[in-house]
Amino acid sequence: MNKILNIKKATELSKQLKQEGKSVVLIGGCFDVLHTGHVEFFKKAKTYGDVLFVLLESDETIKKLKGKNRPIHTQTDRAKVLATIEPINTIIMLPQLENNNDYDSLISKLKPTIIATTTGDPNRYHKERQAKLIQAKVIDVVSRIKNKSTNQLTKLL
């Protein structure tokens, strides 16, 4: 089965999995330059459910968030790398989402059981609000690791 899906296919898969009684854990991010913190996040997130979905931000969104020299890898290349990581079951290629309403709509379609985050996630408030809309849980699965941010790593390049 292809791990890399668009939103429509991922929504259908999520619905099917939930009908089978399986729990879907959702995480999201840029995952432009992977490091050990990311791998630990994937492993721990997967332990909270049966299936791990990864929302993968678009190149345009990353450029907006992180600057003109980012991303280093295209969304397609990032998805291919993520597809090789065992705990990840599905990668969802996001278009450029403009605002929180776009993310709310997406979460309402996917209806994950759990939204996994890192301790200190700057978007925690929005994730809790989204989880409440669909009666899901938000769980901090790992703490942020000092000196392991992609932004710090790219400054060294």
C-alpha positions in Angstrom: 0.0 0.0 0.0 1.2 3.5 -0.8 1.9 5.4 2.4 1.7 8.8 0.6 -1.8 10.1 0.2 -3.8 13.2 -0.6 -6.4 14.5 1.8 -9.3 12.8 0.1 -7.7 9.3 0.2 -6.5 9.8 3.7 -10.0 10.8 4.9 -11.4 7.7 3.3 -8.7 5.5 5.0 -9.3 7.2 8.4 -13.0 6.5 8.2 -12.4 2.8 7.2 -9.9 2.3 10.0 -12.2 3.8 12.6 -15.0 1.5 11.3 -12.6 -1.4 12.0 -12.2 -0.2 15.6 -8.7 1.1 15.1 -7.3 4.3 16.6 -5.7 6.9 14.5 -2.9 9.1 15.9 -2.2 12.3 14.0 1.0 14.4 14.0 2.0 17.2 11.7 5.0 19.2 10.8 7.6 20.3 8.2 10.1 17.5 8.7 12.5 19.2 6.4 15.8 18.0 7.9 15.1 15.0 10.1 17.0 14.4 13.3 16.8 12.0 16.2 14.1 14.1 18.0 11.8 13.5 15.0 12.4 9.8 15.0 11.7 9.6 18.8 8.5 11.6 18.2 7.3 9.2 15.5 8.1 6.1 17.7 6.4 7.4 20.8 3.3 8.8 18.9 2.7 5.4 17.4 2.5 3.7 20.8 -0.7 5.7 21.5 -2.7 4.1 18.7 -2.9 1.6 15.9 -2.1 3.8 13.0 0.1 6.9 12.7 -0.8 9.6 10.2 1.6 12.5 9.4 0.4 15.8 8.1 3.3 17.1 5.9 3.3 20.8 5.3 3.6 22.3 1.8 6.8 23.9 0.5 4.9 27.2 0.3 3.9 27.0 4.0 7.4 26.2 5.1 8.8 29.1 3.1 6.3 31.4 4.8 7.0 30.0 8.3 10.8 29.6 8.1 12.1 31.9 5.4 13.1 32.1 1.8 15.9 29.5 2.0 13.5 26.8 3.2 12.5 24.1 2.7 15.8 22.4 1.9 13.9 19.4 0.6 10.7 19.5 -1.5 7.5 18.1 -0.1 7.7 15.1 -2.4 11.2 14.3 -1.3 10.3 14.8 2.4 7.3 12.4 1.9 9.5 9.8 0.3 11.9 9.9 3.3 9.1 9.7 5.8 7.6 6.7 4.0 10.7 4.7 4.8 10.3 5.2 8.6 8.6 2.2 10.1 6.3 3.7 12.7 4.7 6.0 10.1 1.7 4.4 8.3 0.4 7.3 6.2 1.8 10.7 5.0 -0.7 13.3 4.0 0.5 15.8 1.5 -1.0 19.1 2.5 -1.7 21.9 0.1 -0.9 25.4 1.4 -3.4 25.9 4.2 -4.1 29.6 4.8 -5.4 29.8 8.3 -6.7 27.9 11.4 -10.1 27.4 9.7 -8.4 25.3 7.0 -6.7 23.2 9.6 -10.0 22.9 11.6 -11.7 21.6 8.4 -9.0 19.1 7.7 -9.0 17.7 11.3 -12.8 17.5 11.1 -12.5 15.3 8.0 -9.7 13.1 9.3 -11.2 12.7 12.8 -8.2 11.2 14.5 -8.5 9.6 17.9 -5.4 11.3 19.2 -3.5 14.4 18.2 0.1 13.9 19.3 2.3 16.8 20.2 5.6 17.7 21.8 5.7 19.4 25.2 5.8 23.2 24.6 4.2 23.0 21.2 3.4 26.6 20.2 0.2 25.4 18.4 -1.1 23.4 21.4 -4.0 25.7 22.0 -5.2 25.2 18.4 -4.7 21.5 18.6 -6.7 21.3 21.8 -9.5 23.3 20.3 -9.5 21.0 17.2 -9.5 17.9 19.3 -12.5 19.2 21.3 -14.5 19.7 18.0 -14.1 16.0 17.2 -13.9 14.5 20.7 -10.3 13.5 20.3 -7.4 13.7 22.8 -4.3 15.8 22.6 -1.3 14.1 24.2 2.3 15.3 24.7 4.3 12.3 23.7 7.8 13.7 23.9 9.6 16.8 25.3 11.4 19.1 22.9 15.1 18.2 22.9 17.4 21.2 23.4 19.8 21.9 20.5 17.8 19.5 18.2 15.7 22.0 16.2 15.8 21.9 12.4 16.1 25.7 12.4 19.3 25.4 14.5 20.7 22.6 12.3 20.1 24.6 9.1 22.0 27.6 10.5 25.0 25.3 10.7 24.8 24.5 7.0 
